[in-house]
Amino acid sequence: MLIAAIAFTACGNDIADPNYPNGKDPIRISLDIAPSVNTAESNHGASRSRRVSTSLGWSYQQGDELIQNWIVIMVNNADGKIEHIFTSTDNGQNKEEDQVASSVTTTPNNKTFYSFANISMAQLEAATGATFTEGAAMPSITQATFALSGNGYDPTLSDQGIPMTGITHMALTNADNEQTKHLYVVRMLAKIELTFTNQTGEKVSLNSVTIDRLTSNPTGDERNLMLFPSATPTDANTQVVQSPNLNGTQPQSAFTQSLNGKDLAQGASFTQTLYVNETSTPTNAFSQFMLTVDLTRADGTTTQQRYSVVSNENGEWSTIARNDWRMIPITLQDYKLDLIPLDFPAIGVLPSSVKEADGTFTCTFNGGGDFRLQPQVSRYSDGQTIPDADWTFSRFTTESYPSAPPSGFYAEDKNPTWFERGGYVAGSFGTTTGEAYHTLYLTHNATGRTLVYHLRIVRN
C-alpha cells in the first residue's frame, strides 16, 4: 500500500494564529509532504496474488503515481475550527515529496488533519457539499462519498494523477515543539500487475484479460466510494491493513482489459499493469476473483483459459482494497489437471468438493474415513481427456509449509500416498479437523516435462 506522508520540522518564518487559548504556549512546526512505506506479502506460484512494497510503496515505472497537488486542512479539536488550509502552488510535478509550509505556529492541543492529494478544492467541495474557510467551523466530512472510475484508470492521461486521502488525529503537547510529525494519504484505487508466461509450446497472441468481478465504474451522479480510507496510517503504525470502504453495496461487473493481440513466443513473458476499483467479495458463483485470458493460437483458433486467483495470506483472495498493489503471474499452458474427489460420508453429510486455482487445489471433505483423489488430464485447446498412459504421476509429498498436518488429522498420522495400481491418491482421516498441504508431480512421458500442483486438503 502506497501512502504519502506530511512531515513537520522547525524552520524560519511563522504562519501565526493569534487565537491561542489562555495558558497555552505556542509551539512551532513545519510541513513537508512525501511518500512513505507500506505492507508487503510474499509470492508463491502461478495465479497467486501478492502485495508488494518498496521503500516508497508502489514502483513508479508507469509514471504519475505520486503527488501532483495537495490540500491539507488543520483543525483545532477544542473548538472545531479550521486553523489553517494549505494548498500546493507547484502542480503537475508528480513529486515524491514537497514542502507545504516553512513554519506553522499552533497550540499544544488535539488536532485533526484532513489531507488530500491529487484532488482539487472544487472536487473536494463537490464531494462534501461544503466550503472550507480558515477560522470557520470545520464541516463534517468523515462520511462524505466520492465518484471514481478506477477500472481502466490511466494516471498518465489525468491532469491530477491518482486521488489520495487520509485523516490523522494528533495530540500535540509542548514536547512536540520543534519535532517532526507525519500525516498520511492513501490512494483511492488499486494497482494490478499481470505477468503472462507462454508455456503452450507455440506462439500465441494475447487478445484480452477479463476480471470477474469488480466494483463497477459509476454512471451519472453515482458515487461508488467513501471519500476516506478504512484506516489511515500513523507514525505508530505505518502498515495498517486496508479493507474496501465502499459507499454501501455497490454493483459489480466483469472488467475487460484489451491486450491488443500482443504476440508472445513460447517461453516468453509479458507484463500488463492496470488500475481498478476497490472491491468487496465478488458476487460470482465462486466468491473469488476469476481471470479469463482470451488468446489466439498459432493455427488461428481462439481459446480462453480461466483462472481462479488465490492469495498467500489465507489461501483465498476475496477483496481488493484501495492502494493494494497485486502482482499476479499467469502461466499459459495447453494441459490442465482436474481432481475428482471420492469419499464415503455418512448420511446427511455434505459431499466433498474441489476448487482449482491454476495449479492449486483446495479439496474439502466434510466427514471422516477413507478418501481418494483421482487425477484427470485434459487439453485446454479442445477439452479432450489425455490417456493416463501419456502421463506419469511421479510424486506425492506432504509439506510442512505453511503448516504440517495437525496430529490426528490423518488416521494413525499416516499421510496419504499415491496408489499406483488405481492411479489415485488414497488416505484416511483421523479425528482431528484442520488442513494439510501436499504437492503432486505430474510428468509428460513424451517430453519429460513435469508439472507441479499444490493441494490443500481441508477436513471440516
C-alpha positions as CSV (number, residue, x, y, z in Angstrom):
1,M,0.0,0.0,0.0
2,L,1.5,3.3,-1.0
3,I,0.8,6.2,1.3
4,A,2.0,9.8,1.4
5,A,3.4,11.4,4.5
6,I,3.4,15.0,5.6
7,A,6.4,15.7,7.9
8,F,6.7,18.6,10.4
9,T,10.0,20.1,11.4
10,A,11.0,23.5,12.8
11,C,12.0,26.3,10.3
12,G,12.1,30.0,9.9
13,N,9.2,32.3,9.1
14,D,6.0,31.9,11.1
15,I,2.5,31.4,9.9
16,A,0.8,32.6,13.1
17,D,-2.6,32.0,14.6
18,P,-3.3,34.8,17.1
19,N,-6.2,33.0,18.8
20,Y,-4.3,30.9,21.4
21,P,-6.2,29.7,24.4
22,N,-5.2,31.2,27.7
23,G,-2.3,29.3,29.4
24,K,-1.2,27.6,26.2
25,D,2.3,28.4,25.0
26,P,2.6,28.2,21.2
27,I,4.7,25.6,19.5
28,R,6.3,25.8,16.1
29,I,6.3,23.1,13.4
30,S,6.9,22.9,9.6
31,L,5.3,20.8,7.0
32,D,6.6,18.6,4.2
33,I,4.7,16.1,2.1
34,A,6.3,12.8,0.9
35,P,5.6,9.1,0.3
36,S,6.1,6.5,3.0
37,V,6.4,2.7,3.4
38,N,3.6,0.1,3.1
39,T,2.9,-3.5,3.9
40,A,4.2,-6.5,1.9
41,E,3.3,-10.0,1.1
42,S,5.3,-12.9,-0.4
43,N,4.7,-14.5,-3.7
44,H,4.1,-18.2,-4.5
45,G,3.0,-19.9,-7.6
46,A,1.2,-19.1,-10.8
47,S,-2.0,-17.1,-10.5
48,R,-1.4,-16.4,-6.8
49,S,-1.6,-12.8,-5.8
50,R,1.0,-10.9,-3.8
51,R,1.1,-7.4,-2.4
52,V,4.4,-5.7,-3.0
53,S,6.3,-2.9,-1.4
54,T,9.4,-0.9,-1.9
55,S,10.7,1.8,0.4
56,L,8.2,4.1,-1.2
57,G,5.3,1.6,-1.6
58,W,4.4,1.3,-5.3
59,S,7.0,1.4,-8.0
60,Y,6.6,4.3,-10.4
61,Q,7.7,3.0,-13.8
62,Q,4.1,3.8,-15.0
63,G,4.6,7.4,-14.0
64,D,2.1,9.8,-12.5
65,E,1.5,7.6,-9.4
66,L,2.9,10.2,-7.0
67,I,1.7,13.6,-5.6
68,Q,0.9,16.3,-8.2
69,N,-1.0,18.6,-5.9
70,W,-2.3,18.6,-2.3
71,I,-4.6,20.2,0.2
72,V,-4.2,20.0,4.0
73,I,-6.9,21.2,6.4
74,M,-5.7,21.6,10.0
75,V,-8.5,21.7,12.6
76,N,-8.3,22.5,16.3
77,N,-10.4,19.9,18.1
78,A,-11.1,22.1,21.2
79,D,-13.4,24.5,19.2
80,G,-13.8,22.6,16.0
81,K,-12.5,25.5,13.9
82,I,-10.1,25.4,10.9
83,E,-6.7,26.7,11.9
84,H,-5.0,26.5,8.5
85,I,-5.7,25.5,4.9
86,F,-2.6,24.7,3.0
87,T,-2.7,24.2,-0.8
88,S,0.1,23.5,-3.3
89,T,1.2,26.1,-5.8
90,D,3.5,24.0,-8.0
91,N,1.2,21.4,-9.6
92,G,1.6,18.6,-12.0
93,Q,5.2,17.6,-11.0
94,N,4.5,14.0,-9.8
95,K,6.7,14.6,-6.8
96,E,7.8,12.1,-4.1
97,E,8.0,15.0,-1.6
98,D,7.0,18.6,-1.5
99,Q,7.2,21.4,1.1
100,V,3.8,22.5,2.5
101,A,4.9,25.5,4.7
102,S,8.1,26.9,6.0
103,S,6.8,27.2,9.6
104,V,3.5,26.8,11.4
105,T,2.7,28.3,14.9
106,T,0.0,26.5,16.8
107,T,-1.1,25.5,20.3
108,P,-0.4,22.2,22.1
109,N,-3.9,20.8,21.6
110,N,-5.6,17.8,20.0
111,K,-5.7,18.4,16.2
112,T,-7.2,16.7,13.2
113,F,-5.6,16.9,9.8
114,Y,-7.6,16.2,6.7
115,S,-5.2,15.5,3.9
116,F,-5.9,15.2,0.1
117,A,-3.5,14.6,-2.8
118,N,-4.4,15.0,-6.5
119,I,-7.9,16.3,-5.6
120,S,-8.8,19.9,-6.4
121,M,-10.7,22.2,-4.0
122,A,-13.5,22.2,-6.5
123,Q,-13.7,18.4,-6.4
124,L,-13.5,18.4,-2.6
125,E,-16.3,20.9,-2.3
126,A,-18.4,19.0,-4.7
127,A,-17.8,15.7,-2.9
128,T,-18.6,17.0,0.5
129,G,-21.2,19.7,-0.3
130,A,-19.2,22.1,1.9
131,T,-16.9,25.0,1.8
132,F,-13.8,25.5,3.9
133,T,-12.6,28.8,5.4
134,E,-9.8,29.5,7.9
135,G,-11.3,30.5,11.3
136,A,-14.7,28.9,10.5
137,A,-16.1,25.7,11.9
138,M,-14.9,22.5,10.1
139,P,-17.8,20.9,8.3
140,S,-18.5,17.2,9.0
141,I,-17.0,15.3,6.0
142,T,-15.9,11.9,7.5
143,Q,-18.9,10.2,5.8
144,A,-18.5,12.0,2.5
145,T,-18.6,10.0,-0.7
146,F,-16.6,10.2,-4.0
147,A,-17.1,9.1,-7.6
148,L,-14.0,7.4,-9.1
149,S,-13.9,5.3,-12.3
150,G,-11.0,3.2,-11.2
151,N,-11.4,0.3,-13.7
152,G,-9.2,1.2,-16.6
153,Y,-7.9,4.4,-14.9
154,D,-4.9,5.9,-16.7
155,P,-3.0,8.3,-14.5
156,T,-0.8,9.4,-17.4
157,L,-3.8,10.9,-19.1
158,S,-5.2,12.5,-15.9
159,D,-4.4,16.1,-15.1
160,Q,-4.3,15.3,-11.4
161,G,-2.8,11.8,-11.0
162,I,-4.3,9.2,-8.6
163,P,-6.6,10.7,-5.9
164,M,-5.4,10.1,-2.3
165,T,-7.0,10.9,1.1
166,G,-6.4,10.5,4.8
167,I,-7.4,11.6,8.3
168,T,-4.9,11.9,11.1
169,H,-5.7,12.7,14.7
170,M,-2.8,14.1,16.7
171,A,-2.4,15.1,20.3
172,L,0.2,17.9,20.2
173,T,2.0,18.8,23.5
174,N,4.8,21.2,24.5
175,A,7.1,18.3,24.0
176,D,6.3,18.3,20.3
177,N,7.8,21.8,19.8
178,E,10.4,21.6,17.1
179,Q,9.6,18.0,16.5
180,T,8.8,16.1,13.2
181,K,5.3,14.7,12.7
182,H,3.7,12.9,9.8
183,L,0.4,12.8,8.0
184,Y,-0.6,10.1,5.5
185,V,-2.8,9.8,2.5
186,V,-3.9,6.6,0.8
187,R,-4.6,6.0,-2.9
188,M,-8.2,5.6,-3.7
189,L,-7.8,2.8,-6.3
190,A,-5.7,-0.4,-6.6
191,K,-3.0,-1.5,-9.0
192,I,-2.9,-5.0,-10.6
193,E,0.2,-6.2,-12.4
194,L,-0.4,-9.3,-14.6
195,T,2.6,-11.2,-15.9
196,F,1.8,-13.8,-18.7
197,T,4.3,-16.6,-19.4
198,N,3.7,-18.7,-22.5
199,Q,4.2,-22.4,-21.9
200,T,1.8,-23.7,-24.5
201,G,4.5,-25.0,-26.8
202,E,3.7,-22.5,-29.6
203,K,3.4,-18.7,-30.3
204,V,0.1,-17.2,-29.1
205,S,-1.5,-13.7,-29.4
206,L,-3.0,-12.2,-26.2
207,N,-6.3,-10.5,-27.1
208,S,-7.7,-9.6,-23.7
209,V,-7.9,-10.4,-20.0
210,T,-11.2,-10.2,-18.0
211,I,-11.5,-9.9,-14.2
212,D,-14.8,-11.2,-12.8
213,R,-15.9,-9.2,-10.8
214,L,-15.0,-5.7,-9.8
215,T,-16.9,-2.7,-8.4
216,S,-18.4,-1.1,-11.4
217,N,-17.4,2.4,-12.5
218,P,-20.1,4.9,-11.6
219,T,-22.6,6.2,-14.1
220,G,-24.3,9.5,-13.9
221,D,-24.2,11.1,-10.5
222,E,-23.4,7.8,-8.6
223,R,-20.7,7.8,-6.0
224,N,-19.1,4.4,-5.5
225,L,-16.5,5.1,-2.8
226,M,-16.3,6.7,0.6
227,L,-14.0,9.7,0.5
228,F,-11.6,8.4,3.2
229,P,-10.0,5.0,3.6
230,S,-11.0,2.4,6.1
231,A,-7.8,3.2,8.1
232,T,-5.1,5.9,7.9
233,P,-1.5,5.1,8.8
234,T,0.2,6.8,11.7
235,D,3.8,7.1,12.9
236,A,3.0,4.3,15.4
237,N,1.5,2.1,12.7
238,T,2.5,2.9,9.1
239,Q,1.5,-0.6,7.9
240,V,-2.2,-0.5,8.6
241,V,-4.3,-3.1,6.7
242,Q,-6.9,-1.6,4.3
243,S,-10.3,-3.0,3.6
244,P,-12.7,-1.8,0.9
245,N,-14.6,1.3,2.0
246,L,-17.4,1.5,-0.5
247,N,-20.4,3.7,-0.5
248,G,-22.8,1.0,0.7
249,T,-23.4,-2.1,-1.5
250,Q,-22.1,-1.3,-5.0
251,P,-22.9,-3.1,-8.3
252,Q,-20.2,-5.4,-9.7
253,S,-19.4,-6.3,-13.2
254,A,-16.7,-8.0,-15.2
255,F,-14.0,-5.7,-16.5
256,T,-12.1,-6.5,-19.7
257,Q,-8.6,-5.0,-20.5
258,S,-7.6,-5.2,-24.1
259,L,-4.1,-6.7,-24.7
260,N,-4.2,-5.6,-28.4
261,G,-3.2,-9.0,-29.8
262,K,0.2,-9.0,-28.1
263,D,2.3,-11.7,-29.7
264,L,4.0,-14.0,-27.2
265,A,6.6,-16.6,-28.3
266,Q,6.9,-19.9,-26.5
267,G,8.7,-19.3,-23.2
268,A,8.4,-15.5,-23.4
269,S,6.7,-13.3,-20.8
270,F,4.7,-10.1,-20.9
271,T,3.5,-7.8,-18.1
272,Q,0.4,-5.6,-18.2
273,T,-0.4,-3.1,-15.5
274,L,-4.0,-1.9,-14.9
275,Y,-5.8,0.1,-12.2
276,V,-9.1,-1.0,-10.7
277,N,-11.7,0.0,-8.2
278,E,-11.5,-1.5,-4.7
279,T,-14.0,-4.4,-4.4
280,S,-15.7,-6.4,-1.8
281,T,-16.2,-10.2,-2.1
282,P,-17.0,-10.9,-5.8
283,T,-20.7,-11.8,-6.4
284,N,-19.9,-14.6,-8.9
285,A,-20.6,-18.3,-8.2
286,F,-17.2,-18.9,-6.6
287,S,-16.9,-15.7,-4.4
288,Q,-13.4,-15.4,-5.9
289,F,-11.8,-13.2,-8.5
290,M,-11.7,-15.1,-11.8
291,L,-9.4,-14.3,-14.6
292,T,-10.2,-15.2,-18.2
293,V,-7.5,-14.9,-20.8
294,D,-8.6,-14.7,-24.4
295,L,-5.9,-15.7,-26.8
296,T,-5.3,-16.8,-30.4
297,R,-3.3,-19.9,-31.1
298,A,-0.8,-20.3,-33.9
299,D,-3.4,-22.0,-36.1
300,G,-5.7,-19.0,-35.9
301,T,-8.2,-20.5,-33.4
302,T,-9.3,-18.5,-30.4
303,T,-9.5,-20.0,-27.0
304,Q,-9.9,-19.0,-23.4
305,Q,-8.1,-20.0,-20.3
306,R,-9.7,-19.4,-16.9
307,Y,-8.0,-19.0,-13.6
308,S,-9.3,-18.6,-10.0
309,V,-6.9,-16.3,-8.1
310,V,-5.7,-17.1,-4.6
311,S,-3.6,-15.2,-2.2
312,N,-0.7,-16.3,0.0
313,E,-2.3,-14.6,3.0
314,N,-5.1,-17.1,3.7
315,G,-5.4,-19.3,0.7
316,E,-8.1,-17.2,-0.9
317,W,-8.1,-13.7,-2.3
318,S,-11.6,-12.3,-1.7
319,T,-11.3,-8.5,-1.7
320,I,-9.3,-5.7,-3.3
321,A,-8.6,-2.7,-1.1
322,R,-7.7,0.8,-2.2
323,N,-3.9,1.2,-2.5
324,D,-3.3,-2.5,-3.0
325,W,-0.6,-3.5,-5.5
326,R,-1.3,-7.0,-6.6
327,M,1.2,-8.9,-8.7
328,I,-0.3,-12.0,-10.4
329,P,1.8,-14.4,-12.5
330,I,-0.2,-16.4,-15.1
331,T,1.3,-19.4,-16.9
332,L,-0.4,-20.2,-20.2
333,Q,-0.3,-23.9,-20.9
334,D,-2.3,-26.4,-23.0
335,Y,-2.7,-29.0,-20.3
336,K,-4.9,-28.9,-17.2
337,L,-5.4,-31.2,-14.4
338,D,-8.7,-32.0,-12.7
339,L,-9.0,-33.8,-9.4
340,I,-12.1,-36.0,-8.9
341,P,-12.7,-36.5,-5.1
342,L,-14.3,-39.6,-3.7
343,D,-15.2,-40.1,-0.1
344,F,-17.7,-42.1,1.9
345,P,-19.6,-39.7,4.1
346,A,-22.4,-40.7,6.5
347,I,-26.0,-40.0,5.6
348,G,-26.7,-36.3,5.8
349,V,-23.1,-35.2,5.5
350,L,-22.3,-32.9,2.6
351,P,-20.2,-34.4,-0.2
352,S,-16.6,-33.5,-0.8
353,S,-15.6,-30.7,-3.2
354,V,-12.6,-29.4,-5.1
355,K,-11.7,-25.8,-6.1
356,E,-8.8,-25.3,-8.5
357,A,-6.8,-22.1,-9.0
358,D,-4.3,-22.7,-11.8
359,G,-2.2,-25.4,-10.1
360,T,-3.5,-25.0,-6.5
361,F,-6.4,-27.3,-5.5
362,T,-8.4,-26.9,-2.3
363,C,-10.0,-30.3,-1.6
364,T,-12.7,-30.0,1.1
365,F,-14.1,-33.0,3.0
366,N,-17.0,-32.8,5.4
367,G,-16.7,-36.2,7.0
368,G,-14.1,-38.7,8.2
369,G,-12.9,-42.1,7.0
370,D,-11.3,-43.1,3.7
371,F,-11.0,-40.8,0.7
372,R,-9.5,-40.7,-2.8
373,L,-8.4,-38.1,-5.2
374,Q,-8.4,-39.2,-8.9
375,P,-6.3,-37.1,-11.3
376,Q,-7.5,-36.5,-14.8
377,V,-5.6,-34.6,-17.5
378,S,-7.2,-32.8,-20.4
379,R,-6.3,-30.2,-23.0
380,Y,-7.3,-26.6,-22.8
381,S,-7.4,-26.3,-26.6
382,D,-10.1,-28.9,-27.2
383,G,-11.2,-30.2,-23.8
384,Q,-10.2,-33.8,-24.7
385,T,-9.0,-36.1,-21.9
386,I,-5.4,-37.2,-22.2
387,P,-4.9,-41.0,-21.8
388,D,-3.4,-42.0,-18.5
389,A,-0.7,-43.9,-20.4
390,D,0.7,-40.5,-21.7
391,W,1.4,-39.3,-18.1
392,T,3.1,-40.5,-15.0
393,F,2.1,-39.2,-11.6
394,S,5.6,-39.4,-10.3
395,R,5.5,-38.0,-6.8
396,F,3.1,-37.0,-4.0
397,T,4.6,-35.3,-1.0
398,T,3.4,-33.9,2.3
399,E,4.6,-30.3,3.1
400,S,5.4,-28.6,6.3
401,Y,4.8,-25.1,4.9
402,P,2.7,-23.2,5.6
403,S,1.9,-25.9,8.2
404,A,2.3,-29.6,8.8
405,P,-0.8,-31.7,9.2
406,P,-2.0,-31.5,12.8
407,S,-1.7,-34.6,15.0
408,G,-4.6,-36.9,14.4
409,F,-5.6,-35.2,11.1
410,Y,-4.9,-38.5,9.3
411,A,-5.6,-41.9,10.8
412,E,-2.6,-43.1,12.8
413,D,-0.9,-40.0,11.5
414,K,-0.2,-41.8,8.2
415,N,-0.1,-39.3,5.3
416,P,-1.9,-40.1,2.1
417,T,0.1,-41.9,-0.6
418,W,-0.1,-42.5,-4.4
419,F,-1.8,-45.8,-5.2
420,E,-0.1,-46.9,-8.4
421,R,-2.4,-49.6,-9.5
422,G,-5.5,-47.5,-9.1
423,G,-3.9,-44.3,-10.3
424,Y,-5.2,-42.1,-7.4
425,V,-4.2,-40.5,-4.1
426,A,-5.5,-42.6,-1.1
427,G,-5.8,-41.7,2.5
428,S,-7.9,-41.9,5.7
429,F,-8.9,-39.1,8.0
430,G,-8.4,-39.3,11.8
431,T,-10.4,-37.5,14.4
432,T,-8.8,-34.0,14.1
433,T,-10.2,-31.3,11.8
434,G,-8.0,-28.8,10.1
435,E,-5.9,-28.7,6.9
436,A,-2.8,-30.2,5.3
437,Y,-0.7,-29.3,2.4
438,H,0.7,-31.6,-0.3
439,T,2.4,-31.4,-3.7
440,L,1.5,-33.6,-6.7
441,Y,4.1,-34.1,-9.5
442,L,2.8,-35.0,-13.0
443,T,5.3,-35.9,-15.8
444,H,4.5,-36.0,-19.5
445,N,6.1,-39.2,-20.8
446,A,6.9,-37.9,-24.4
447,T,8.6,-34.7,-23.4
448,G,9.7,-35.4,-19.8
449,R,8.2,-32.2,-18.7
450,T,7.0,-32.2,-15.1
451,L,4.0,-30.1,-13.9
452,V,3.7,-29.3,-10.2
453,Y,0.4,-28.9,-8.5
454,H,-0.2,-27.9,-4.9
455,L,-3.0,-29.4,-2.9
456,R,-4.7,-28.1,0.3
457,I,-6.8,-30.8,1.9
458,V,-9.4,-29.5,4.3
459,R,-11.3,-31.6,6.8
460,N,-14.4,-29.9,8.4
